Amino acid sequence: MMRTDTAQLLIIYTTLFAFAYQIIKTSGFNFSLLVIFSILFRLLFLFTIPNLSQDFYRFIWDGRMILEGFNPYLHTPNSFIQNGKFPVAEAQTLYDGMGSLSASHFTNYPPINQLCFVIANLFPGKSILSSVIGLRLIIIAADIGTLYIGKKLLERLRIPSNRIFWYILNPFIIIELTGNLHFEGVMIFFLIWSLYLLHSGKWQWAAVVLACSISVKLIPLMLLPLFFTWFKTSNNTKNVTNEIISSVSNNKIVTTQNLRNDIFKLIAFYIIIGCTTLLLFLPFFSMEFVTNYSKTVGLWFGNFEFNASIYYLAREIGYAITGYNEIGIIGKILPIITVLIILGFSFLKKQNNLPKLITSMLLVLTCYLFLSTTVHPWYVATLVLLSVFTNYKFPLVWSLVIVLSYLAYSNTDASENLWIIAVEYAIVFSLFIWEVFIKKRPHSLYSETRSV
């Protein structure tokens, strides 16, 4: 099935969601049985070439470039093919498959992601299919890791562990990650592992693992400010009460020491993340790399647009006022609003337990996607995982209705029908507003105490 077969795609996609729901419900949440289903459904894709995405061609290209001794951040595929050079095996096929947009830009995939591309190309066979199998096995392994760590974290938080299957058995997750070979799954594995380590009091290792998540996809970078109040409020209510009593008795030493310890942990946490990330980028580092990489990442905020919501509304207002597409201006304003939202969550909300921290992460990333110029379906995967630890269901609904974005490919020029996009976001925004602002209930499933 191709992504242009939109009617067939919608029917199959909706049917799979209904099927997954029935499996989870009728199995009585038999954990072992659901694990078997989760693995089997992923293995169904093992020997297939993705039809709904072409990004994997660039993944294979980058991995083979590294194996041939090239720095993938310093060369575009165009710079070789248009000059009649074929630096890697099956270069022309990979070039044609990735499309002109990817071929004309420098790679934007961080170093751990690149390592995955290299490993996949070492899989026996030396063909595109063998590399696809290698990529898919890595993503399946990451999902199994998320299942294992996610279950343990849910148990620690006294949340029913079978909730992890709303992520693991979600057809959207299986199709977009295992099927279409998007590495959000690997990023999510490192992210949830980092949160588990943080909850266990191993904040130094949590910082290292979080840096690995950033080195797969840069998205977790925007979550770093949220940890400010996690460390700042590292003492529980009992400790705070004891400090107040001590202060009243003119003994302020404990309070001062605790404050210093909190600040030290926070600074050390950020330093470990920064140093680990820099070390991972170091093998590729050069001033040319810095220039190329920053330009490529910047393009996503100022040039590309797909399946957006608030941005499309702002764009229409811009058209009405100036008669032009003002993406250059709007694409700079919306990230500023996102930053302000992140800072608001970071400094005005206390992340004094893990459910609250995860909830803030979920809402921050949701606001980021609402304000983005480009929202590809697989971007929602992180929201689906985080929602497992909260009472919010809008990410699960979004994972269903986001298939509507594929309807753009039914047009020869891949142009979007804004009415269809409006339907998607009308559903998502309605549920989001209901759950976040109207419905009165705790945002996290259970409260808990954690150590740092």
N, C-alpha and C positions, 0 to 999 in steps of 0.2 A: 504494500500500500504506500503510495506517494503522498506527500503533504498537500498536493494539489487535489487529491481525491477527498474533498472536504466533507461531503455528505457521508461517505463511508467512514471517515475519521470520526465524525461526531457520533454516529450510531455506535461504533465499536467502543469508543472512549466512554460514553455514557453507560453502555452495557457492562464494561469492565468495572466501573465504579459500583454499580448495583451488585455485581458478582462478588467483589471484594467485601462489600458490606455484609452480604449474606454469609460469606465464609467466616468472617469474624464473629458474627452473631450466632450462627448455627453450630460453630465449633465449641461453643461454651467457653471461649477463650482458653482452649487447650493449648498451652504455650508451646509444647513440643510440636504439635501438629501445625501450628501457625508458622513456626520456624521452618519446617519442611516446605510448606507452601511458598514461603518467602524466597527460599533458595531456588526451588524448582521454577518458579515464574521468571526468575532472573536468568536461569540457565537456558530457558527457551530462546533467548536472544543471542546466545553465545556465538553461533556461527553465521550471524546475519550482518549485512552491511546496513548501517542506519539510512533510513529514507526520509526522516523528518528533520534532519540537520546535516549540514556539510562541514561543520567545524572540525570533525575528526581528521579531515584531510590535512589541515594545518597542523594538528597535533602530531601526526605522523611525520610531516615535513620537518617540523622543528626538532623532533627526536633524531631523525636521520641526519640533519645538519650537524647536530652536536657530535654524533658518532663519526662524522666525516671531518671533524676538527674545526667547524665553523661556529662562530658565535651567532646564534639566531637573532639576537637583539640588534645586530649591526647590519643585517642584510634583509631586504624584502625579496620575496619570490620573484617579483617582476624584474629585479635587478639582474637576475640570472637568466630567466627564461627569455626575456625580450632581447637579450644579447646572445642567444643561442647556446647558453651554457646549462648543463644539466648536472648539478652538484650531487644529487642523491639518486638512488634507485627509484624508477618509476616517477621521475620528476614531473614529466609532462602530465601524467594522469593525476598526480596530486595537485598540480597547479590548476588544471581544468576543474577538478572537483571542488577545491576550496572557494572558487569564485573570485571575481575581479576585486571585490572590496577587501577581502582578506589578503589577497596577493599583492595589493598595492600598499599595504601598511606593514610597519614593523610589528613583531609579535608583542603582545601585551601579557603573556602568561608568565607568572612568577616562577622562581627556581625550583621549588618542590614539584610544581606542575610539570616543568621541563624534565625533571628527573623521572617522573612517571612516563613521559613520552619516550625517553631513552629506554627505560626498562621494557616498555611495550614493544619497541622495535628489536629487542633482543630475543623475543619469543621465536621459537623455531619455525622456519618457513620462509622468512624474508619477503613475504608478499603483503599487499595491503590488508588482506583478510587476516593473516597471522598477526599483524600489528593491531588490527581491530580487536582480535581475541585477547591480546595482551592488555590493551586499554580496558576492555570490559572486565577482565579478571581483577584488575586493580580496583575498579569501581565497586565490583561485587564484594571484594574483600573489605573495602571501606564501609560498605553498608552492613556487613556482618559485624564489623567492629562497632558501628553505631548501635546496632541491636544489642550487643553485649554490654557496652558501657552505658547506653541509655537505660537498659533494664536495671542495672546496678544503681544508677543515680535515682531512678524512680523509686526503687526500694528504700534507698537512704532517705528520700524525702517523704516516705510513707504515702506514696501515690501508687495506685494499682499498676504493676509492671506491664500488664498487657496493653496499656495505652500506647506503648511504643509501636504497636502494629498499625496504628492510624497513620504512622509514617512509613514503616517498613513494607506494609502490604498495600499502600496507596498506589493505585495504577499510575497516577501522575509521576510519582517518584520512580517507579520501575521503568516507565517509558522514557522519561526525560533523562534520567541518569544512566541506568544500565542500557536502555535501548539506544538513546541518542548520544551517549558517551560524553555527558557533561560532568565536569569534575567538581561541581558543587558538593557532590557526595563525599569526596575526600576532604574538602574544606570543612564540611559539617562534622565528619568523624573527629578531626583534630579539635574542633570547637567544643564538642560535647565532652571529649576526653579532658580538655583543659578545665571545663566547668566542674567535672567530677574531681579532678585533682585539687581544684580550688576549694571545693566543699570538704575535701579530706584534710585540708590544712597544708597541703604541699604546694604553696603558692609559687615557689621558685620553679618547680617543674611545670606548673600550670602556665607560667609565663613562657617557658621554652616551647611547650606544645601549642600555645596560642600563636606564637611566632610562626610555627609550621603551618597553622591554618591560614595566616596572612600570606604565607609564601606559596599557597595554592591559589587563593583568590584574595584580592586586596580588601574585600568588603569588611572583614572583621576589624580593620583599622578604625572604622568609625565608631566601634563599640568601646574603644579604649577609655574615653573619658568617663564612661559609666562606672568604672572601677574606683573612681575617686571616693565616693561615699562608702563603698564596700570596705575599704581599708580605714577610712575615717571613722566608721562606726563599727570597728572590729570588736569592740567590747560590748557584751550584752547588757541588758537593762540592769541586771544585778550589779555589774561592775560599775556602771554609771552612777547608781545609787550610792555605792560604797565611796566613789570618788567625791560625791557631793558631801557625804558625812565627813570625809577626811578634810575637805576644804573648810568646812565649818569649824573644825578643830584646828585650823591653821596648819594642816599638814598637806601641802600641795605637791609633794614630791611624786606621789603615785600618779596624779593627774598629768603632771608634766612629762613623766617618763612614758606613760601610755600614749600621749600625744606625739612624742618624739618617735616612739616605736611605730605608730601608724604612718607617720610621714616617711620614715625610713623604708617601711615595707612598700608603700605606694611608689616611691622613687625607684627603689630597687626592682620592683615589678616592671615598671616601664623601661628601666635600663636593660634588664635581661631580655625583654621583648625586642627592644631596638637593636641590641648587639647581636642577638641570634638572627634576626632578620637580615642585618647587614652582612653577617658572615655567610648566610645562605646566598646572598646576591654577589658576594665577593668574587667568585670564579668568573663572573661575566662583566665585572666592573671596568668601566672606562668612561671618560667624559662624553664620548660619542654615545655610549649606552644611556647615560643620564639624559641626554638631549632627546634621543629617539624614544625612550620609554615614557618620559614625561609628556611628549607630544602625542604619543599614541593613546595614553590614558586620558589626556585632555580632550581628545576627539569625541569620546563617549558623552561628554557633557555639553559640547558645543556644536556637534555636526550631525549626529545620528538621532533618529526618532522612530520609535516603533511601540505600539500598544501602550501609549502614555495616557494619563488621565488629566490631572490638573494642568500639565504642560499643554495639552491639546486645547483646553479651554483658554489658557493664556495666549496661545498662538492665534486662536480665532479672534480674540480681542485685539491682538496686534494687527491682524489683517484688517479688521474694521477701522482701526485708527490710522495706520500708515499704508496699508495696501501691500505690505511685504511680510514674509516669514521672518519674525524677529528672534529666531532661535539663538543667534549670537548674543542677544541681550538677555532673553529669558533663561537661556542655559547657564548664565552666570548668576542670575538672581536666585533661582530655585536652590542651587547648592548652598547659598548663604542662609536661606530659610532653614534648610536641613541642618546646617551647623548650629543655628540658634536653637532648634528643637533638641538636638543632642546635648547642648550645653544646659538647656533647661532641665532635661531629665537627669543630667549628671550632677548638678549642683542644687537642685530644688527638691529632688526625690531621694529618700534614703534607701539604698540597696543593702539593707542590713540582714537580708537572708537570701538564699539562692533563688527561690521562686520569684521574689520581687526583682532581683537582678535579671532573671530570664524574661520576666514580663516587660521590663524596660527595654531589653534588647529587641523583643518582638515588636513593640510599638515604635521604637526608633527605626528599625529596618522597614516597617510598614510605611511610616511617613516618608522615608527615603524613596521607596518605590512609588508612592503616590506622587512625589514631586519629580521623579526622574523623567527624562526625555525618551528613555529606552527601557522597556520592561519585557525582556524575553521570558517565555514561560518558566524556564528552569531557575530563574531568579527567585521564584516563590518557594523553592525547596527549603530554604533555611527557615522561613516562616512556619512551614508545616512542622518541622522538627521542634521548634521552640514552642509551638502551640500545644504540643503533647504535655508540657509541664504547666499549662495554664488552663483556665476555663474558657478561653476564647476559641470559637469555632470558625471565625471568618477565614483564616488561612486554608482550612480544609475545603470550604466552599469555593474559595478562589482557585484552589488546585483543580477543581472540577470545571469551572466556567472559563478558565484561562485558555482552554482549548479553542475558544471562539477566536482567539488571535490568529490561529492558523488559517482562518478563512481568507486572510489577505492573499495567501498563495494560490487561491483559486483564480486570481486575476493574473494576466500575463505579465503585468508590470509590478506585481506584488503590492499593489496599492490597497490601503485599508478602507473598509467601509466604516465610517465613523459612527453610524447608527449601531452597528454590531459591537463596536468598542464601548459605546454608551450603555448597551445592555449589560455587558460584562461588569463595568464599573458601577452601574446602578445597583446591581445585586451585591457586589462587594462592599460598596460604601454604605448601603442600607444596613447590612449586617454589622459592619464595623461600628457605625454610629449607635446602633441599638445596643451592642455588647459593651462598648467602651463608655458611652455617655448616658445611656438611658436605663438599661437594665441594671438593677442594684444587686450585686453579688460580689463576693471576693474575687479579685482577678487571678489569684493563685489558688490551687486546689487545697494545699495544706501549708501551714506555717511550720517552720523547723528552726533549729538552732545549728549553727555551723561554727567551725573553728577556723582560725587563720594562723 
